[in-house]
Amino acid sequence: MTDKNSSKNSTRRLLLLGIASMCSSSIAIAASPNAIAIQVWKDPNCGCCKDWIIHLEKNNFSLKVNDQGNNAARARLGMPQKFASCHTALVGGYVIEGHVPAEDIQRLLKEKPQALGLAVPGMPIGSPGMDGPVYGARRDAYQVLLIQKDGSSKVFNSYS
């Protein structure tokens, strides 16, 4: 019996070591030294916000999430209500409103335009976070808007 128990304990130890090494490697990936820090305000119960956050994490963003809603943050950061969506973020001094694709945020940070930030008003199906299996193959056309400091906007990118 001792050999059987010893074998079971060895197997458990190997399994736990394997799990621990997988966890530590995923932590190292998430904490990449060149990850882009972004702060997000969202409702704690919003599933599409969580999906958008996962999209950002997969694209080299390091997130600090505030689960207290985003209306106060949007107002404090100066994003006009007419561009509102379900989450608001702050990255590199820019406000990000709604389901903005990671590649557009990265482009914004690279180009550094004189602007307030980017917005995808509403919640268009097919945008990051609104593109899960529950929506099937449906994809709505939408635009990512560059919001100027005076509240005006122009198209930054279009998705069809």
C-alpha positions as CSV (number, residue, x, y, z in Angstrom):
1,M,0.0,0.0,0.0
2,T,2.8,2.4,0.7
3,D,4.0,2.1,-2.9
4,K,0.5,2.9,-4.2
5,N,0.1,5.9,-1.9
6,S,3.6,7.1,-2.8
7,S,2.8,6.8,-6.5
8,K,-0.4,8.8,-6.0
9,N,1.4,11.5,-4.0
10,S,4.1,11.7,-6.7
11,T,1.4,12.1,-9.4
12,R,-0.3,14.8,-7.4
13,R,2.9,16.7,-6.9
14,L,3.7,16.6,-10.6
15,L,0.2,17.7,-11.5
16,L,0.4,20.6,-9.0
17,L,3.9,21.6,-10.2
18,G,2.6,21.6,-13.8
19,I,-0.4,23.8,-12.9
20,A,1.8,26.2,-10.9
21,S,4.2,26.6,-13.8
22,M,1.4,27.3,-16.2
23,C,0.0,29.9,-13.8
24,S,3.3,31.6,-13.4
25,S,4.0,31.7,-17.1
26,S,0.5,33.3,-17.8
27,I,1.1,35.8,-15.0
28,A,4.5,36.7,-16.7
29,I,2.7,37.2,-20.0
30,A,0.0,39.4,-18.5
31,A,2.7,41.4,-16.6
32,S,4.8,42.0,-19.8
33,P,7.2,44.9,-19.1
34,N,6.1,46.6,-22.4
35,A,2.3,46.3,-21.7
36,I,0.3,49.5,-22.1
37,A,-1.3,50.6,-18.8
38,I,-5.0,51.5,-19.2
39,Q,-7.6,52.3,-16.5
40,V,-11.3,51.2,-17.2
41,W,-14.5,52.2,-15.5
42,K,-17.5,49.8,-16.1
43,D,-20.5,48.3,-14.5
44,P,-19.6,45.2,-12.4
45,N,-22.3,43.1,-14.1
46,C,-21.6,44.0,-17.7
47,G,-20.5,41.0,-19.8
48,C,-19.6,42.9,-22.9
49,C,-17.2,45.1,-20.9
50,K,-15.5,42.1,-19.6
51,D,-15.1,40.7,-23.1
52,W,-13.6,44.1,-24.3
53,I,-11.2,43.9,-21.4
54,I,-10.1,40.4,-22.5
55,H,-9.6,41.8,-26.0
56,L,-7.3,44.5,-24.6
57,E,-5.4,42.0,-22.5
58,K,-4.8,39.8,-25.5
59,N,-3.4,42.9,-27.3
60,N,-0.7,43.8,-24.7
61,F,-2.7,46.1,-22.4
62,S,-2.3,46.0,-18.6
63,L,-5.7,46.9,-17.0
64,K,-6.8,48.5,-13.8
65,V,-10.6,47.9,-13.7
66,N,-13.0,50.0,-11.6
67,D,-16.3,48.2,-11.2
68,Q,-18.4,51.3,-10.2
69,G,-20.0,52.3,-13.4
70,N,-18.6,54.8,-15.9
71,N,-21.0,57.8,-16.0
72,A,-19.0,59.8,-13.4
73,A,-15.7,58.9,-15.0
74,R,-17.0,59.9,-18.5
75,A,-18.2,63.3,-17.1
76,R,-15.0,63.9,-15.1
77,L,-12.8,63.0,-18.1
78,G,-14.8,65.4,-20.4
79,M,-16.2,62.8,-22.9
80,P,-19.5,64.3,-24.2
81,Q,-22.6,62.2,-23.4
82,K,-23.5,62.0,-27.1
83,F,-20.6,59.5,-27.6
84,A,-21.6,57.4,-24.5
85,S,-21.2,53.7,-24.3
86,C,-21.0,51.1,-21.4
87,H,-17.4,51.7,-20.4
88,T,-14.9,54.5,-20.3
89,A,-11.1,54.2,-20.2
90,L,-8.0,56.4,-19.8
91,V,-4.7,55.5,-21.5
92,G,-1.8,57.8,-22.2
93,G,-3.8,60.9,-21.4
94,Y,-6.6,59.9,-23.9
95,V,-10.2,59.0,-23.1
96,I,-11.5,55.8,-24.7
97,E,-15.3,55.4,-24.8
98,G,-16.9,52.2,-25.7
99,H,-15.9,49.2,-27.8
100,V,-12.8,50.7,-29.5
101,P,-10.5,48.0,-31.1
102,A,-7.1,47.7,-29.5
103,E,-5.4,48.4,-32.8
104,D,-7.0,51.8,-32.9
105,I,-5.9,52.6,-29.4
106,Q,-2.4,51.6,-30.3
107,R,-2.5,53.8,-33.4
108,L,-3.8,56.7,-31.3
109,L,-0.9,56.3,-28.9
110,K,1.6,56.1,-31.7
111,E,0.3,59.1,-33.7
112,K,-0.4,61.3,-30.6
113,P,-3.0,63.7,-32.2
114,Q,-4.2,66.7,-30.3
115,A,-7.5,65.2,-29.2
116,L,-9.6,64.1,-26.2
117,G,-9.6,60.5,-27.3
118,L,-11.6,57.8,-29.2
119,A,-15.2,56.7,-29.1
120,V,-17.4,54.0,-30.5
121,P,-20.8,55.3,-29.4
122,G,-23.5,52.8,-28.5
123,M,-22.7,49.1,-28.6
124,P,-22.3,48.0,-32.3
125,I,-22.5,44.2,-32.9
126,G,-19.2,42.9,-34.2
127,S,-17.0,45.4,-32.3
128,P,-14.6,44.0,-29.7
129,G,-16.6,42.7,-26.8
130,M,-19.8,42.6,-28.9
131,D,-18.5,39.9,-31.1
132,G,-19.1,36.7,-29.1
133,P,-20.9,33.5,-30.2
134,V,-24.2,34.9,-28.8
135,Y,-24.3,37.3,-31.8
136,G,-23.7,34.6,-34.4
137,A,-22.1,35.9,-37.6
138,R,-23.8,39.3,-37.3
139,R,-21.6,42.3,-37.8
140,D,-22.8,45.9,-37.9
141,A,-20.8,48.6,-39.7
142,Y,-19.4,51.1,-37.2
143,Q,-17.0,54.0,-36.9
144,V,-14.3,54.8,-34.4
145,L,-14.5,58.5,-33.8
146,L,-11.6,60.8,-32.9
147,I,-13.1,63.2,-30.3
148,Q,-11.6,66.7,-30.3
149,K,-11.2,68.7,-27.1
150,D,-14.0,71.0,-28.2
151,G,-16.4,68.0,-28.4
152,S,-16.4,67.8,-32.2
153,S,-15.5,64.5,-33.9
154,K,-14.1,63.0,-37.1
155,V,-13.8,59.5,-38.3
156,F,-10.6,57.8,-37.1
157,N,-11.4,54.3,-38.6
158,S,-14.4,52.5,-40.2
159,Y,-15.4,48.9,-40.0
160,S,-17.9,47.4,-42.3
